[in-house]
Amino acid sequence: RIFYNIFIKSPQDEGRVMAIFDEQFRSIDPELHHLNVSINSIGHRPSSIPNGNIREHHEEGSEGVTLHSLWEYCQANNNNHT
């Protein structure tokens, strides 16, 4: 599972931020990594990602919301693969 944090300050920043997001996800080898992605967005809600793919959206926050999502996942999946 991949936990990802997207911060977009304003609508004008969305294109730049999403280009970085796309570049980072293109570098993931699906042969090596299961692409089950949990996305938290903060600030401006990205229009280019369907709402069903965003775990949570926060108008304000920090990477702490994504770290909390990771912590919750680890608590619920307490095994050798987590």
Sequence and secondary structure as in RCSB ss.txt:
>XXXX:A:sequence
RIFYNIFIKSPQDEGRVMAIFDEQFRSIDPELHHLNVSINSIGHRPSSIPNGNIREHHEEGSEGVTLHSLWEYCQ
ANNNNHT
>XXXX:A:secstr
 EEEEEEE SGGGHHHHHHHHHHHHHTS TTTS   EEEEEEES  TTS GGGEEEEESS  THHHHHHHHHHHH
HT STT 
